[in-house]
């Protein structure tokens, strides 16, 4: 956002207040800023469990050090963003807090047993689905016993077995950015996008150069024509996207509301002051 708008305190700092009203207010402020600025989607909240310090890949974006705390603090954020007309994308399934490694730079390997993951790191996502999650971002996280050589984001077996079948999830599935080094250096842009489609993702994030994007889109069309990417799979994803747009009344009409920056900054400052006071 533009520098004129103040930054809210990090999720972990707000969660540490153990004040549900402030947590919801912070989400309401975020929703208002986004909605009146013309945005309809937010890649938040983080449902990862905080197990490492703030220098970790997830760091202070976490809402709690246990699954119970994550659910208590992060799920209300998801629901309030939805109340504000913003699609909340919870992340990073199946849980980036279970590894010290950072998928921005390399492919993290999760060594935990799958039963442990189901009962701990994946549990907040299961709860989010029960409470109406519209979109889930899948992380570039490798679970050797389940995803073999592929990260979860590119594993059809994992996405189908868990998100779609085990949790009976019917919402949008979105990849983490394929430009992240965990993917880019191993697969390259074209193969990564092909694998992401084949895995069953509905929306693929890839922030490559414009020329790369044009080339990749042409490649996708060619793969569909050859039957390597099934057209009915794309159609299913398009239907999910349209259904979500209809739910949130998303259209191409211009925003007619104006963001009152002074008012927003005042609300943000109130929360910042409370956080600062809690340190004393």
C-alpha positions in Angstrom: 0.0 0.0 0.0 1.1 3.6 -0.5 3.4 5.1 2.2 0.7 7.5 3.3 -1.1 4.5 5.0 0.4 3.3 8.3 1.3 -0.3 8.8 -0.6 -2.4 11.2 1.5 -4.3 13.8 2.5 -7.8 12.7 0.0 -10.6 13.2 2.0 -12.2 16.0 2.2 -9.0 18.0 -1.6 -8.5 17.7 -2.3 -12.1 18.6 -0.1 -11.8 21.7 -2.6 -9.3 23.1 -5.1 -12.1 23.4 -7.8 -9.6 22.6 -10.3 -10.9 20.1 -11.9 -7.5 19.6 -8.5 -6.0 18.5 -7.8 -9.0 16.2 -11.2 -8.5 14.5 -10.7 -4.8 14.3 -7.3 -5.2 12.6 -8.9 -7.5 10.0 -11.7 -5.0 9.6 -9.2 -2.2 8.9 -7.3 -4.3 6.4 -10.6 -5.2 4.7 -11.6 -1.6 4.5 -8.3 -0.5 3.0 -8.4 -3.3 0.4 -12.0 -2.9 -0.5 -11.9 0.9 -1.0 -8.6 0.6 -2.9 -10.2 -1.8 -5.5 -8.8 -5.1 -4.2 -11.0 -8.2 -3.8 -8.6 -10.8 -2.4 -6.0 -11.0 0.3 -3.4 -13.7 0.8 -4.0 -13.9 4.5 -4.2 -15.0 7.3 -1.2 -17.3 7.8 -2.4 -20.5 9.5 1.1 -21.8 10.1 2.1 -22.6 13.6 4.9 -20.5 15.0 7.8 -22.7 16.1 10.8 -20.6 15.3 11.8 -16.9 15.9 10.8 -13.9 13.9 13.6 -14.4 11.4 12.0 -17.5 10.1 10.3 -17.6 6.7 6.9 -17.1 8.4 8.2 -15.3 11.5 5.8 -12.7 12.9 3.1 -13.5 10.4 2.0 -16.4 12.6 -0.9 -16.0 14.9 0.1 -18.6 17.5 2.6 -21.2 18.8 0.0 -23.9 19.0 -2.8 -25.1 16.7 -5.3 -23.9 19.3 -3.9 -20.4 19.3 -3.8 -20.2 15.5 -7.4 -21.3 15.3 -8.4 -18.9 18.0 -6.7 -15.9 16.5 -6.5 -16.5 12.7 -9.9 -17.9 11.9 -11.7 -14.7 13.1 -9.4 -12.7 10.8 -10.4 -14.9 7.9 -14.1 -14.5 8.7 -13.8 -10.7 9.2 -12.1 -10.3 5.8 -14.9 -12.2 4.3 -17.4 -10.0 6.1 -15.7 -7.0 4.5 -16.2 -8.5 1.0 -12.5 -9.7 0.7 -11.7 -13.2 -0.4 -9.4 -14.6 2.3 -6.7 -17.0 1.1 -5.4 -19.0 4.1 -1.9 -20.2 3.8 0.6 -22.1 3.6 -1.0 -25.6 3.5 0.1 -28.1 4.8 2.0 -25.8 7.2 5.3 -23.9 6.7 5.8 -23.8 10.4 6.9 -27.4 10.4 10.3 -26.7 8.8 13.1 -24.2 9.4 13.9 -23.9 5.7 12.6 -21.0 3.6 10.8 -21.8 0.3 11.8 -18.4 -1.0 15.3 -19.7 -1.4 15.2 -23.5 -1.5 12.7 -26.4 -1.3 11.9 -27.1 2.4 11.6 -30.8 3.4 9.1 -31.7 6.1 10.2 -34.8 8.0 7.3 -35.0 10.4 5.0 -38.1 10.2 1.8 -37.5 8.2 -0.3 -38.4 11.2 1.4 -35.7 13.2 0.9 -33.2 10.4 -2.8 -34.1 10.2 -3.2 -33.6 14.0 -1.1 -30.4 14.2 0.0 -28.3 11.2 -2.9 -29.3 8.9 -5.5 -29.0 11.7 -6.0 -25.2 11.5 -6.7 -25.6 7.7 -9.2 -28.3 8.4 -10.9 -26.0 10.8 -10.8 -23.1 8.4 -12.5 -25.3 5.8 -15.2 -26.2 8.3 -15.8 -22.5 8.9 -16.1 -21.6 5.3 -12.6 -21.0 3.8 -13.0 -19.8 0.2 -9.4 -20.2 -0.9 -6.3 -22.1 0.3 -2.7 -21.4 -0.8 -0.6 -24.5 -1.1 3.1 -24.1 -0.1 6.2 -25.3 -1.8 6.8 -27.9 0.9 8.1 -31.4 0.2 6.8 -34.3 2.4 8.9 -37.3 1.3 6.5 -40.0 2.4 3.5 -38.4 0.7 4.6 -36.1 -2.2 7.8 -38.1 -3.1 10.0 -35.8 -5.2 7.4 -33.0 -5.6 6.4 -30.2 -3.3 2.8 -30.2 -2.1 2.0 -27.4 -4.5 2.8 -29.6 -7.5 1.6 -32.9 -6.2 -1.8 -34.1 -7.6 -1.8 -37.0 -5.2 -1.4 -34.7 -2.2 -3.9 -32.0 -3.3 -6.5 -34.6 -4.3 -6.1 -36.9 -1.3 -6.1 -34.2 1.3 -7.7 -30.9 0.2 -10.3 -32.4 -2.1 -11.1 -35.8 -0.6 -10.1 -35.9 3.1 -11.3 -32.4 3.9 -14.1 -32.4 1.3 -12.9 -29.0 0.2 -14.7 -27.4 -2.7 -13.2 -23.9 -2.8 -10.2 -22.5 -4.7 -6.8 -24.0 -4.5 -3.9 -21.6 -5.3 -0.2 -22.2 -5.6 2.4 -20.1 -3.9 4.5 -18.0 -6.3 6.2 -20.3 -8.8 8.9 -17.7 -9.2 10.2 -18.6 -5.7 13.6 -20.3 -5.9 12.2 -23.5 -4.4 10.4 -24.0 -7.7 12.1 -21.8 -10.3 15.6 -23.3 -9.9 14.4 -26.9 -10.0 11.7 -26.9 -12.6 12.0 -23.7 -14.6 8.9 -21.5 -15.5 7.2 -23.7 -18.1 7.5 -27.1 -16.4 6.5 -25.6 -13.1 3.3 -24.1 -14.6 2.5 -27.4 -16.4 3.0 -29.4 -13.1 0.9 -26.9 -11.2 -2.0 -27.3 -13.6 -1.7 -31.1 -13.6 -1.7 -31.1 -9.8 -5.2 -29.6 -9.7 -4.5 -26.0 -8.7 -7.3 -23.6 -9.8 -5.1 -20.5 -9.8 -1.4 -20.3 -10.4 0.8 -17.5 -9.2 3.8 -16.8 -11.5 5.5 -13.4 -11.5 7.9 -14.0 -14.4 8.8 -11.4 -17.1 6.2 -10.4 -19.6 7.9 -12.3 -22.4 8.1 -15.5 -20.2 4.4 -15.2 -19.3 3.4 -14.9 -23.0 5.5 -17.9 -23.8 4.1 -19.9 -20.9 0.5 -19.1 -21.8 1.1 -20.2 -25.4 2.6 -23.4 -24.0 -0.4 -24.1 -21.8 -2.8 -23.6 -24.8 -0.7 -26.1 -26.8 -0.7 -28.6 -23.9 -4.5 -28.4 -23.7 -4.8 -29.0 -27.5 -2.6 -32.1 -27.1 -4.7 -33.3 -24.2 -1.8 -33.2 -21.7 -3.8 -30.7 -19.7 -7.4 -31.7 -19.6 -9.9 -29.1 -20.8 -12.5 -30.3 -18.4 -10.1 -29.7 -15.5 -9.6 -26.1 -16.6 -13.4 -25.7 -16.9 -13.9 -27.0 -13.3 -11.4 -24.4 -12.1 -13.1 -21.6 -14.1 -16.5 -22.6 -12.6 -15.0 -22.4 -9.1 -13.5 -19.0 -9.8 -16.9 -17.7 -11.3 -18.8 -19.1 -8.2 -16.4 -17.3 -5.9 -16.7 -14.0 -7.9 -20.5 -14.3 -7.8 -20.4 -14.9 -4.0 -18.5 -11.7 -3.5 -20.3 -9.8 -6.2 -17.0 -9.1 -8.0 -17.3 -7.2 -11.3 -15.4 -4.8 -13.5 -17.4 -1.8 -12.2 -15.1 1.0 -10.8 -15.0 1.5 -7.0 -17.2 4.4 -6.0 -16.0 4.6 -2.4 -13.1 6.8 -1.2 -10.6 5.7 1.4 -10.4 8.1 4.3 -6.6 7.8 5.0 -6.7 10.1 8.0 -9.5 8.0 9.6 -7.8 4.7 8.7 -4.4 5.9 10.1 -6.1 6.9 13.4 -7.6 3.4 13.8 -4.2 1.8 13.0 -2.4 4.1 15.5 -4.8 3.0 18.2 -3.8 -0.6 17.7 -0.1 0.3 17.5 -0.4 2.2 20.8 -2.0 -0.8 22.5 0.7 -3.1 21.2 3.4 -0.7 22.4 1.8 -0.4 25.8 1.7 -4.2 26.2 5.5 -4.3 25.9 5.9 -2.1 29.0 
